[in-house]
């Protein structure tokens, strides 16, 4: 529903009704990425992948250093022994460079496993937030004022949120969804193909306040 009078005149806001169930989980994840990008950047001297490769190389050099100090008097050994019916035999016997390769392999597998588990944990929590969001399920009412942005869930019309324009980062488009970037506070979404959505007017109105 769009008022006939232009937004900003005589206190009349530009109003858009967003229906429920129009934001998919993948779209929600991309919108949440906007909030993460707005967080203060951690100071990293190295990117994650180079840091992982460098740490692996350092571990290999440490093992090689201790192996060279042994000068043949000491060796790295890794073996497993099995006893059956009174007789025993080696399941495997590894020495020196093979032992180093096993430890490095375990380290690499461990790091990759932790990263995969962390991503799965992060996705699980994102799914919980997505399922618990009332605005996603029932929809919400978005209003653009001269002073800022306000929105209200259709399921709880007694609660209304308001945010001044200085906290709004802008509006971006990805696929068939427009995202109103609210920085660390999150985002609001408007389907591009929504009926009675004056997209060009909304973009001009928002850009005028940026």
N, C-alpha and C positions, 0 to 999 in steps of 0.2 A: 504494500500500500504506500503510495507516494503522494505527499501533499501537493496540491496544485500551485501553492505559493512557493517561490524559490527559497531554499534553505538560507537561514541567516537573516531574513527579513521579519521584523516584528517578533523575533524569538521563535520562529517556526523551524523545527529541525528537519533535516533530510532523513526520512524514516524508511527502513528496509526490514522486512520480516523474512528471516531465514528459517526454513522448515527443518524439522528433525530428520535424522538419519541421512543427511546429505554429505557428511564428511566421513570418508573411509578411514580405516586405520592407517594405511600407508600415507594418506594425505595428512592425517594427524601427526604422524612421525615427522614428516617434512616440516610442518608448522612448528613443532617443538624444537626443531633444529634452529629456527630463528632465535628462540629464547636462549639456546646454548651459545650461539654466536655472539649474543649481546653480553655474555658474562665476561668479567675481566680475564684477559688472556694470561695463562700461566707462562712464566718465563722458562722456555725450554732451549737448551743449547743445541740439542740434537732432536731430530724427528724420531718417532718410535721405531721405525724399521732400521735406520742406520744405527741407533743405539743398541738394538738387539743384535745386529751383525757384529758391532764392535765388541760387545760383551762376550759373544761367542768366541771371537778371535782372541780376546784377552785370556779367557779360560784355557783355550788351546795352548797359548804361549806359556801359561803357568805350568800346565802339565808337562809340556816339552822341556821347560827349564829344569824342573825337578828330575825329569828322566835323564837329562844331560849331566846333572850333578852326580848321579849314581855311578857313572863311568864303568858300567858293566857289573858293579858289585851289588847293585840293588835293581830290582825290577818291579814293575806294576803287574800284578797277577789277579785275574778274576776267574774263578772256577766254581763248578757245582759238582757234588759227589753224590752218587746214589748207591745204596746198599740193598741188595736183594738176595735172599737165601744164603746169607753169609758171604756173598761175593760183592765186591764193589767195583764201580767204574765211574769214570768222569762223564758227566753229561756234556760239559764243554770246558775248555781251558783257553783263556785269552791272556796275552802278555803285551806289555808296553803300549805300542801305538793302537792296538786293537782295544785295549782297556780305555785309552783316552777317547777313542771314537765312540765307545759305548756311553761314557759319561756325557760327552758332548751331545750325543743323540738323545739321551734322557733329558738333558737340560732344554734342548730345542723343543722336544715333545711337551715337556712341562709348561714352558712359556706359551706355546700355541694353545694348549688345553685351557690354561687360565684365561687367555684372551677370549676364547670361544665361550667359556662358561660365563664370563663377565658380560659379553654381548647378549647371551641368552637371558641372563638375569635382568639386564637393562630392558630388553624387549618385553619381558614378563611384567615388569613394573609399569612400563608404558601402556601395556594392554589394560592393566588394572585402572590406571588413571583414565584411559579412554572409555572404558565401560562405566565408570562412575560419574562421568561428566553429564550432568542433566541437560546442558545446552545442546550437546550432541544428540541426545536421545529425543528431546522434545522440541528443539529449536529455540531461537531467541529473537529478540527485537533489537535492532541496531539503530541508533540515532546519532547523527552527526550535527553538532551544534557549532556555533562560532567560537565557543569557549573550549570545546573538547568533544570527546566521544563518550557516549553512554550506551549501556546494553542491559537487557533484562531477560531472564529465562522465561519461556512460556509456562513452565511448570510452577514457577514461584514469582508471581508478579508483584509481590510485596518487597522484593529485593531488587535494587537497581545499582549498578556500578557506574562510576564516572571517572574519566581520565582526561587530564588537560592535554592540549596538543603538544606541549613541550616534551611529554613522555612518549609520544608516538613517533616511531622511526620511519614510517612510510607505508606504502602499499605495493606489494609485489604479486606477480602472477606466475603460477606453475600449473601447466596443464589446463584443466577446466575449473580452477579454483583461484580466487583472489584472496590474498592473505593481508590483513591489516596488522602490521608488525608493531607490537607493543613493547618491544625490548625484552627485558628480563621478566616482565609480567605476563608474557605469553603472546597470544595472537587471537584474532577474530577472523572468521572465514565467510566468504560470500561466493556461492556458485556462479560461475560466469554466465551460464545459460538460465539463470533464475528469471522467471517471469516478472515483468515490471521492475527490472533492475536497471536504473539509468546509469550504466557503467561509466560512460564518458563524463557525465555530470559529477559522479562520485569521485573519479580520479582528479578532475579539475578542482573540486572542492578541497580534497585532501592535500593536493600539491600546493594549493594556495596558502595552506597553514603550516607547511613544512619550513 
